[in-house]
Amino acid sequence: MASRLSWPRVVVGLLVAAGSALVMPAAQAMAAPKAVTVSAGYYHTCDVTTQGAVRCWGYNGYGELGDNSTTASLKPVGVYGLGSKVKNVSSGYLHSCALTTNGKVWCWGYNGYGQLGDNTTTNSSKPVAVANLGKVKAIDAGYLHTCAITTKGAVKCWGYNANGQLGDNSTTSSLTPVTVYGLTKGVKAVSASYTGTCAISSKGAAKCWGDNTYGQLGDNSTTNSNKPVTVYGLTKGVKQISAGQYSTCAVNGKGKALCWGFNSQGQLGDNSTTNSPKPVGVYGLASGIKTVKTAVYHSCALTSKGKVKCWGYNGYGALGDNSTTDSHKPVNVYNLDKATKVSVGYLHTCVATAKKAVKCWGYNAYGQVGDNTTTTTSHPVKVFGY
């Protein structure tokens, strides 16, 4: 990589055009929201409230907050036109996507490679509908591409494809969804990353495709693949999967956390900095793990008891243990309420708590922590309004 702490940047012009017209709903009450889920992106974050509203905060240079502006916000702002029928949200690099209760997908932000899926390369600071997709049950926004699972269980992806991350057995980018090779029904989960994607098949196998420079596809090789390959040893019973920049993590049927790929900052959590082209167990997390998430330089796990443990690079406090000391094995997040969801961004981390609040920590130069400041924090703070 170009530097120790850099995600390759997109060089594009300023946002000049918005997407398709939407009806602006009545203003959402911001008092005492309650959160269902949260998604941390590169320099921004989004959440969904119990009322079905989606809000975002942080960097907004390409409209990734979706509020019909390109003005950054240190606290949550409502996404334009989506009202109160949002089921889930996913924050990517410079774009975001939402899944509504009627199975439709809307995306906003940077669109230089078609990652908004509206058959254009026009940026949009408010949601545009993904074209030719049909009804969907899950979404995930990656770096320059996006993926979804249809209600029939097929995986479809769109956007940049130079590394085969769309999984259609080609390296041709697409402005509209294409079907992933061989994953046409029963797929349980999908996770889009930087230059790759992973999914859990109908039989519970972990499948990955795209760039494999550091072994992040997990098939015990470093050979790229334009179509899904099975992760070594994870042929059934996989419960959850998360594809990061150059590393991937999953939870198996026994509740064990496993990671593979790039490990320069200890983001695999096996108490080393050795890369691995096949899954290795995360130190101390052999059971009782509900979710494990990875992004660029750090990873976090949510236990079945609602505790959060993180590992990897900690220069900006993204591990949340009230320090800036790196850790090659899991450390406990400091003074955190019981959590129900965890999401890992570039250099920050967020959770939804059992009390339906959102807390974040880590790098905050663009307000991505959401506490109405730009103060970086090494321990959890409440997002403004909770």
Number of C-alpha atoms within 10 A of each C-alpha: 7 7 7 9 13 11 16 11 8 11 7 10 9 12 19 12 13 19 20 11 11 13 9 11 11 8 9 16 9 14 8 10 19 21 23 22 26 31 27 30 31 23 25 32 34 31 28 26 21 16 16 20 24 30 24 31 33 29 25 25 17 25 29 38 36 32 22 21 18 21 16 21 20 23 20 25 19 22 25 22 19 23 19 17 17 23 23 26 29 26 30 31 25 27 32 31 29 30 24 22 16 12 17 19 28 21 30 35 32 29 27 19 21 24 37 37 29 24 20 17 16 19 27 28 29 27 30 24 21 22 17 12 21 12 18 22 21 24 25 26 31 32 24 26 32 31 30 27 27 22 16 14 20 21 31 25 32 30 29 25 23 15 21 24 38 36 30 21 18 17 17 14 21 20 23 20 25 19 20 22 18 14 22 17 15 18 21 21 25 27 24 29 29 25 25 32 33 31 27 27 26 18 13 21 23 32 24 31 32 30 24 25 15 20 24 37 36 30 23 19 16 18 15 20 21 23 21 25 19 20 22 17 13 22 16 15 18 23 21 25 27 25 30 32 23 25 32 34 33 30 29 25 16 14 21 21 32 24 31 32 30 26 25 16 21 24 38 36 31 22 19 17 16 15 19 21 24 22 25 18 19 24 17 13 20 15 15 15 25 23 26 28 26 30 29 27 28 31 32 29 29 24 21 15 12 19 18 28 21 29 33 30 24 25 16 20 24 37 36 31 22 19 16 18 16 20 20 23 21 25 18 17 22 16 12 18 18 17 23 22 22 26 27 31 29 25 26 31 33 33 30 25 22 15 13 19 23 30 25 30 31 29 25 25 15 20 24 37 36 29 22 19 16 16 14 19 21 24 22 26 19 17 21 20 16 16
